[in-house]
Amino acid sequence: MTSLIKKNASGHAGDGDANFLINEVVGVPGGIGEAARLARAAAYDDFLRGLLPAQDGVALIAVGGLGRRQCSPYSDLDLVLLHAGVPGTDELAASIWYPIWDAGLRLDHSVRTVAEALSVAQDDVKVALGLLDARLIVGDQALADALIRTASDHWRRTAVRHLPGLREVTAARWQAHGELAFLLEGDLKEAAGGLRDVGLLRAIATAGITDALRPAVRAAHLRLLDTRDALHQQVGRRVDRLVAQERDGVARLLDLDDGDALLRRVAGDARTVSHALDDAFRAAERLRSGRSRGGNGRPARRPVARDVVEHDGELVLARTAIGARPDPSLSLRVAAAAATTRLPIARATCEWLAAYCPPLPAPWPAEARAALTTLLGAGPGLVPAWETCDRYGLVDGWLPEWTRLRSLPQHNPVHRYTLDRHLVQAAHEASRHAREVERPDLLLLGALLHDIGKGLAGDHSTVGVPLAQAVATRIGLPPGEVALIGALVRLHLLLPDVATRRDLADPVTIASVAEAVGDTGTLDLLHALVRADAAATGPAAWSDWKGRLVAELVARVRTALDTGVLPEPPAPDPALLAGPLPVVHLTGDRVSVAAADRRGLLATVAGCLALHRLEVISADASVVDGRALVECRVQPRYGLPPDPVSLRADLRRAVGGDVSVTQRLRGRALAARGGGAAPRVVWHREAATDAVLLELRAADAAGLLYRVTCALDDAGALVRAARISTLGADVVDAFYLVGGWPDDEARARLEATVLAAV
């Protein structure tokens, strides 16, 4: 589509003001804010009025953003040509739609009579909602009024009946798009708490079910609209997903400090919208179905926990709970009851607890600790209960540290959630492993606190230890358990880091982990915590192979802790030690090769695997009885696994010195060089029994392992093992180099060679 954007004097189409035109043909101005949106709506109205000649029985109706006069810079136009059965409506519609398309505008259109529009609305609740925003642009006023009035009246009569189905559709949308308040790259329109949910609140308010559009919701709505305006203007096209690379630019347009401040503001607004919609849906459900009634006709009250009763589908305080001085643990006990019963806490109850529940003493009483454990271990009920309490300030009373953690972005691309949601989600995931550990209560608390050091200077695993221990002390844990919570925070990355970056067959690896962990109880807690942490991070944080590596490490460390003896390294595949050379075995995710002893076999195998779109996860190289052995674990870089017949043939030719295969390897490897930040080499002198460890941190790229192993081979380094850890767009590759490499100059030369190969 030809660009119809007029640049302003600075040469950009996104400076946050209205000094440029989004569309020169129509004269649509840019800009951010309510005045700019109204100006855009007025420009569209003027343009559209010139497309429909004066004629009875025909009206051009705007719905959607134009109907509400809330046009973002690159919004679509949603139009209905309404007619009273007059002839020639198809030709008339074409005379309107084509000039709109010719002007470079996106259009969603329909042609209907009043009866047709109402019939569609009866069958499709989304159409019914759309008609609530209908507004006459030009044409027959009486015809437009008939549709708008009838659609509104019909919605008021039938809304309570339609809302359960609408709630199901909405839940499916939330499942697909997630929660805007906790996503690092959320959809401002479709995610839970976004602009589409405000439309639902407006519809519920129109039906008179509840006062859904409270002042706080209206203010949040305007800020979300401003954010979408700025996003459109920053990107220069219609887009609703607030991706990380655009956050700082959008923040500048909104006069915010940075992208993190923007994310926090969006999170707060989305929470406001989400809670209002939850309240509105519950009000509609009570109105639709009613609840069990007592003898006096009032909703029955059913006790669910001490001082907590269910009333009309919500949790409220028992009358006996409201005394001169309420129990300080009352808010935690209400939260625990909500999480275990999966019933919402009534808004009035949350407001009362926030206003009148006294602060917890230090240390906490046993009842408060028990309630926290129940809350954290409640499974699926934890997240909504915690979020409700957080919305009303109760969590800050339990954990003052939460103020800093709330809506804190995590800039690693593997993370899906903001930090606060990640921690609560980790506790939820940890509850799945409660039966695997001796102290499930400490597992749950460790999961909630494991990243408490993030957002502060330094390694969060180290910085977070005193913070977590302070929390553990305040809630009343004894010193030994406080120390264990600190250990979980300090060591929560130990198992995955070692499993993916170190040689698990090396006794030094197992001994170092066993020394750090100390006992099998802590080992079990860390194993459960790492799986919960990964599940709460996102799909890129875990895989079957990573799970197998961590499980293998845990098993070997457990043997060392139980027996005091380090386990023997696994023997090579016996099939590689017999038969004529070369030997190539493909089994599942394993590729094993044996060839006549020579340098460079690992590089050759790695290159051939890269040629077939296979990523090497781990590689071991050894020489046994004059045979050079390479054993790799692999996974497809993308798509389906390669044809095993072709892979086996290429491996045989490559290790046999076939020049054609070698040329293909070098050509592919050179073409696939990565970018990003400058690579770095880190040396670890005491991480192995008989080798020095060279760790390469670089951008991920196909063929990287091949290029680096070739460079190491050319420099005279002998690689006996390699471990490849992919972290989003980056990799940490660890190479075990035989010999001590004690000479500083030799290490510097080798380091330069490796970096040049990247």
N, C-alpha and C positions, 0 to 999 in steps of 0.2 A: 504494500500500500504506500502511495506517495506520501512523504511527510508533509503535513500541513501545519507544522509548528513554527511560529515566528519567534526567533531568539530575541532576548532583550539586549540591552547595550553591552552587557558583560560577555555576551556570546554563549550563555548557558540558558537552558530551559528549566531551571530549577532553583532559583534564588529565594524562594519563599515569599515572593510578592506577586502582584498582578501586573507587572510591567511587561508581560509577554502574553501571546495568544496561544492557547492550546490548539486552536483551529482557526485559521485565517478566514476561511470561507464563511463560517458561521459567526466568527467574532467571539469565540469562547475564551474568557480570560483564565489565566492561571491563578495562583495564590492559594493561601491556606487559611481556613477559618470559616465561620458561619457566613460572614459577609461575602467572601469569595464564592462559596457554594451557592448563595442566593443569586449572585451576579451571573454565574454560569447557567443556572436555571432560567434566568430572565433572557439570556442570550439564546438559549435553545428555544424558549417559548416564542421569541420574536421570529426566529428562523422558521419554525414549524407553522406559525400562523400564516406565513406567506405561501404555504404549499397547499392549503385547502380553501377552495373558493366558497363563498357564502352559499349555503344550500341547506334547506330544511331536511330533517331526517338523517343527518350525518353529523358525527362529532369525533374529534380526535382526542383521545384520552391518554394521559401519561400515568404510568404506574411505576413502581420501583423508586429509584433514587430521584428521578425527575419528578415523579408524582409527589414526593415528599419535599422537593426543592433541596435535596442534599447531594448534589452532583459533585463527585470527586473529579479531578482534572481529566481523567481518561475513562470515565464511566460509560457504560453502554446506555443506549436509549431503549426503554421498554414502552411500546406504544400499542394501543388498541384503536382500530378504526371501527367505531360503533355506528350502526346504521339501523334504519327502521324498515328494511326490506326494499329500499329504493333500487332501481335498476342501475347497472353500470358500476357497481361497487368494486369489482376486480380492477377495472381500468382506473378508477379513482385511487385505489390503493397503490397501484403501480406508479401513478403520478406523484405520490407522496414518498414511497419507499426509495425509488431510484435517485431522486435528488439527495436524499439523506446518505445513501451509499456513495454517490458521486462526491459528496463533501468529505468523504473519508471517515465517516462515523460508523460505529458498530451499532447494530440494530436488532432488537428482538421484537417481533411484530405479530399481530393477529387481526383478523377481520371478523366481527361477530355482531349479531343482534343482541338486544338486551336479554332476551330469553335464552339465547345460546350461551352467553357469558355466564348467566346465573346457573344454567344447567351444568356447565363445566365446573363451576365453583362448588356445586353440591357434591360432585363426585371427587373433586381434588381439593383437599384442604389448603394446599399451597397456593392454588389459584384464588381460593376464597380470601386468604391472607393478602394476596397481591391487590385484590380489589379494594381492600381497606385503605390503600394508598392512592386510589384513583383520583385524578384531578383533570378537569376540562382544560384543554389547551385552546381549542378553537372549535366552533360549530354549534350545533343545536343544544342550548342550555337545558331545555326540558328533557331531552333524551338522555343527556349525561346525568342529570339529577335523578332520573328514574333508576338508572343503574347504580349509582353511588348510594342512594338512599336505601334501595332494596337490598343491595349486598350488605350494607352495614346492619340493617335490621335483621336480616337472615342470620348474620354472624352472631348477633347478640342473643338470638333465640336458640341457636344450635351450638354455640361455642363449647359449653360444658360437655356435650356429647362427643364433639370432635377432638377435644384435647387429649384423651388417652392415645388415640392413633397418632396425633401430632407429636406426642411425647416419645412414642416409639421411633418415629422417623428422626426426631431430634437426637435421640440416644444413638442411633446408627451413625448420624453425622458426627457426633462427638467421638464415637469410637474410631471413625476414620481419620479425624483431624486433630484429636487430642484436646488438651485444655490450654487455652491461650495464656493463662496465668503462670504456667509452669514450663512452657516450651521455649527453647532458645531460638527457634525459627518458626513461630506460629503464624497461622492464617488469620488475619485481622477480621475477616468476614465469617469464615466457616467454623473455626475452632470454638469450643465451648467458652462462653464469656465474650464472644465477638459480636460484630455488628448484626449478624442474622439473629442472634438471641435477643438483641434489643428489639428487633421487629416482632418477635414473639411476645415480649413484654408489652409492647404497644397494642398488640391484638388482644391480649388478656385484659389490659386496662380498658380497651374499647368495649369489651363484653361486660364490663362492670363487675368482674369476679373479685378483683382486688386492686388496690392502688399500687400497681406494679411500677409505675414511673415516678418513684420518689426523687427528690432533688439530687441525691447522691448518684442515682442511676442516670439522670439527665446530664449531670456534669461529666460522668464517666463516658457517656455516649458521645458528647461533643469532643472530648479529648481523643477518643478512638477515631472519630471522623477526621479530626485534624491530623492524626498520625497517618491515616490512609491518604489524605491529601498530600502530605509531605512525602510519603513513599512514592506515590505516582509521580510527583514532581521530581524527586531525586532520580528515579529510574527512567522516566520519560515514556512510560507506557502504563497500561492497565495491569496492575499486579497487587495482590493482597497478602502475599507471604512476606513477612518481615525477616529477610535473610540476614545473616551475620555481617556480610560485607557491606550492606547498605545502612546498618544501624547508626554508625557515626554521622554519616551524611544526613540522614533523616533527623537525628538529634540536633544537628546544627540548624536545620531549617525550623525546628521547633524551639530554638533558643535554650536547649538543654545542654548540660555539661558534656555528655558523651553518650555513646551507645548503651552503656550500662545503666545510666540514669533513665534513658528512654525505656529500656526493658523493665526496669522497676516500675515506672509509671504505667506502662501497658499492663503489667501484672496486677497492679492494684485496681485498675479500672476493670479488667476482666473478672477479677474476684467479685467486685461490686455487682457486675451484671449477672454472674453465675449464681450468686446467693439470692439475688432478687428473683431470678427465674425459678430456682428451687422452691422458694417460698410461694411463688405464684402457682406453680404446678401442684403443690400440696394443697393450696387453698381450693383450686379447681377440683381436685380429687375428693376433698371433703364435701364440697358442694354437690358433686355428681353422685357419690355413692352413699354418703352418710356414714356414721360409725355406730357401733353398738351403744345403745342408750341404757341408762339406769332407769330406776322406777320413776324418777322425777323428770324424765325426758331429756336429761342432759347426757352428754357422752360419758361412758363409763370410764373409770380410772383403774388401771391394772398395775399393781406393783411389779417392777422388773429388777430392782436392786434397792439397797438401803437408801432411803431418802429420794428415790427416783420412781416415778410412775409413768405409764403410757396414758396419754389423754388425747383422744381424737387423732391418733396416728403419729403423735409426736411425744417426745420425752419432756416432762415437766417435773418440778420439784414437788415432793410430798409436802403436805401442809406442815408436818412436824419438822421439816428441815429448816424452816424459816424462823429462826429464833433471834434473841438479842445479839448473839455472837455466833454466826454460822461456823461450822467445821472448816478449817482451812483446806482440807483435802476434798471438799465437796465438789469443786469444779473438775478435779481429776476423776472422781468417782462417777460423775455424770458423763464425762467423756468416755470412760471405760464402758459404761452401760450402753451408750450410743453405739460404740464400736462393736460390742458383742451382740447386740440385738439388731444392729443395722437400721435403727430407727433414727430419724433426725431429731435434733434438739430444738425445741420451740424457740423462736426468736426472743420472746419475752424472757424466757429462762436464761438464755445467753446474756442478755442485757442485764438481768438481775445479778448473775454471777460476776460479770465484769464490774458491776458497781459495788457489790456488797460482800463478795466472798473475800475474807481476809487473806493476806499473803501467807505463804507457807513458811514455817520457822526453819531455821538451819540448825541441826540436820532435820530432814523431813521425818515425820512420824511413819511408823511401819505401814499404816493404812494407805498413806499417800504413795509410798514405794510400790506397794502391791497393786494399787490402781494404775500406776504408770506401766507396770509390767503387763497387766491385763490389757491395757489400751494398746501397747506396742505389739502384743501377741495376738491381737484380734483378727488378723488376716485381712480380708477385703474390706471390713468395716473400719479399719484404721484410718485410711486416707481421708474419707469424707468427714469423719468425726474430728480428726486433727485440723482439717482445713476450716471447719465451722468454728472451732475454738480459737484458731489463729485469727480468724476474721474479727472476732470480738475482743482480741487482746489477751485472752486467757493464757496462751502459750508463753507470751512474754513474762507472765507472772510465774510460770513454772521454770522457764529457762530464759533468763535475761539475755543470754548469748544469741537467742533466736533473732533478735532485732537486726543484728549484723548479717545474719545468714539469709534473711528473707529476700526472695527474688534475686539472689546473687547469681549472675551469669557464670557459666563454666565454658571456657573458651576452647577446650579440647573438642574437636569435631565428633568424637565418639559419643559425647554426652547429648542426651535428648532433653533433659530437664534442667531447670534452675536448681541451685544447690539445696534449698530447703525441701523442695519436692523430692529430690534425689535421696536425701537422708531419710525422709519418711517412707519413701518407696523401698529403700534398702531394709528398713525395719520390717516392713510388710513381707518382703521376700525372705528375710531371715526367719520369719515365723514358720516357713515351710520346712526348715531344717531343725526345728526345735527338738525333735526326738533323736537327733544325731549327736547331741552334745550333753555333757554333764550339767552345764549351767545355762539353760536357755535364757534365763533372765539377763545374764551378762552378755550373751550373744545379741539380744534385742537392743540393749543399751549401747553396746559397742557399734552396732549397725547404725543407730541414730546419731552417734557422735564421731564416726570414723573419719569424716572429712571436715571436722569442725575448724581445722586450721586453715582451710582455704580462704582466699581473700586477704590474707596477711602475708607479709614479706617472709621469704624462706620456704623450705620444704614443708608442705602442709602436714606430712606424716610426723615430722619432728615438732613443728610449732603447735600442732594440735594436742600433743600429749598433756602439757600442764593444763590446758583449757578443759580437756575431757576429764582429767583427774579432779579438777576443781568442781565440776558438775557432780561427779561420782561422790565426792566428799560431802557436798551440800545435800545430796539426797539421802545421805546416811549410810553409805556402804562402808564396811570395815577396811582398814588399810590394805590388807592383802588383795581384796577385790578391787580397790581403787588402783592398785598397781597393775592388776590384770587388765582393767579397762585401758590404762595407759599403754600397755603392751599391745593390745589389739589395735589401737590407733597407730602406734609407731610401726607395727609390722603388717598392716593390712594389705600392703602391696608386695610383701616378700614372696609369697608363694607364686603368684603369676609372673613376677619379674624373673625369679630364678628359673621357673619351669620353662619359660620361653627364651631365656637368654644365656643359660648355662648348660653345661654338659651334665646330665643327670647320672651318667655312668662314672663320673669323676668322684672319688671319695671326698675330695676337698669340698665339693658342692654340698654333699649330704651332711658332712660334719659341720659346715658353717651354718646351715639351716637348723640342724639339731641343737647347736649351741645357742642360736638366737631364740629358738622357740622354748626350749627347756624341758617341756613335758608333753605327754600325748593329749592331755586335756586342753592345753592352749593350742596345740596343733589342730585338734578337731574344731575348736572355735574359729581359728583362722581359715580353715578349709570351708566351713559354712559361710563365714563372712565374705570370702572372696567370691563365692557363687552368688550370694545375695547382692553384693556390690555390683557385679557384672550385670545381673538381671535388671537392676535399677538404673543402670547406665544407658543401655541401648543395645540393639542387636549386633552392632559392630564390636562390642566389648568382649564377646564370648563366642566360642565355636566348639564343635566336637573335639577337634584336635587339641585346642587349648585345655579343655576339660580333661582329656586323657593325659596330657603332660602334667597338669597339676595333680591329678590323682596318682600318677606314677611317682611324682616327687613325694607326695604325702606318704605313700606306701613305703618308700625307701627310707624316709626320715623316721617313720614309725618303727621300722625294724631296728634302726640304729638306737632309738630311744628305749625300746623294749629290751634289747639284748646287749646294748653297749658295744656292739660290733658293727662296723660299716659293711653294708651289703656288697657282694662281689659285682663287678660290672657285667652286664649281659654279654654273652658270647655272640660272635658274628653268626649270621645265617649259615647253617651248615651247608646248604645247597651251593653257597658261593665257594666252598673250599674243595669241591670235587668237580670232575668233568673238564672237558676242553675249554680253553679261553677263546673269546670273552664269554662271560655268563651274564645274562640279563634276566632278572626276575621282577615281574609286576604283580603286586598283590595288594588290592585295596588302595590305600593311600601310601603304600611303600614302593619305592623303586630301589632295587639293589643291583649293583654292577660289580663284577670281578674282571680284572684284566691283568696282563703282564705288568709287573712292577715298573712304574715310570712316574715321573713328575707330571703334574697337570691333569691327572685323571678327574679330580673333583671339579676343576674348571670346565672340562669337556662335558661332563655329565650335567652340570648346572646349566651350561649353555644350551644343550640339547633339550633339556626340560623347558627352558624359557622359550625355545623355538616352538614348542608344542603348547604354549600358554599355561604352563604349570608353574606355580610358585613353590619354592622349596621352603619348608617350615623348619626342618632340621636336617643336618647332614653330618655323617661320621665317616672319616677316612682312616684307614689303617693298612698295615702290611702284615700278612700272615702267610708264612711258608712261601715267600717269594711272590705272592699274589697281592696286588693292590685292590683294596675293597672300598667301595663307596656305597653307603646305605642312607637313603633320603626318605623323609616324609614330605608329601606334596599335597597340593590342592589346586584345582583349576583357578586361574586368575579371574576368569569370568566364563559364563556359559557352561556347557557340558564337558565332561572329561574327553581328552583326545582319543583317537582310535588307537587301541593298544598295539595292534599289529604294526601300524606305521611308527609309533613311538619306539617299539622294540627294535625295529629295523634300523631306525636312525641312530639309536644308541649303539647298536653293534657297529655300524659304519663309523660313527664318530670316534669311539674308543679304539677302533682299528686304524685310525688315521686318515679316513676318507677326506680328501681335500675339499670336495664340493660341500660336504656338511659343515666343515670348519668355516668356509667362506660365508655360508648362510648364517652361521652363528655370529660371526663378527659383524656382518652387515646389519642384522637385526638388533644386536646389542648397541651399536653406535647410534642407530636411529631412535632408540628408546630412552636416551638419556633424560633424567629428570631435571626439575627446576627447584624453585622454592628457596628457602634460606640456605646459607652456605653449610656444607657438610662439616662434620667434626669427628675427630678420632680421640678416644679416651683409652688409656692403657690401665690394665689391672694386673699387678705383678704377682699377687698371691691368691689368685682365684682358681688355680688348677694345680694338680699334682706334678705334672711334668711339662707344663707349657705356660706361656704368658698369654694373657687375653687382650686382644685388640678389639675394641668396640667401636663400630662405625655408626654414626647417627646422621641420617640423610633423608632426602625425599625419596619416596617409593618410585620405582620405575622398573619396567620389564627388562630382564637381563642384567640387573644390577649385580646380583651374586656372581654371574659369569664374568663380568668385567673386573670385579674386585678380586676374585680368585685367580684370574689370569694375571693381574698386576702383582699379586702376592707371589705367584709362581715365578714370574719373570724376575722378581727381586730376590729370589732364593729362599723365600719363606715356605716352610712346610706346614700346611694346615691339616690338623688331625680331626677337627670337628668345627662345625659352624651351627649357630642358632640364629634364626631369622624371626624377628618380632615386628609385625606390621601394626602401626598405631594410626589409623585413619590414612592420611596422605604421607605419613612418615614411617621410617623403619629404623630399628635398632638391630644391627647385625653384629654378632659376636663371633670372632674367629680365634680358635685355640691354635697358637703357633708353637711348634715344638722348639725347645731351647729357651734359654732365659732372656735372650736379647738384652743383655745388660748394658750394652754400649749406647749412650745417648745419641751419638751421631747416627749410628745405624738405625735406631728407632725413628729418628727424625726423617731420614731418607725414605724409610719404608712408609712412614705416615704420609709424606708428600706424594709418594707413588700411588698410594690408595686414594687419596683425595683427588688426584688428577684423573683417576679412572672413573670416578663418580660422574 
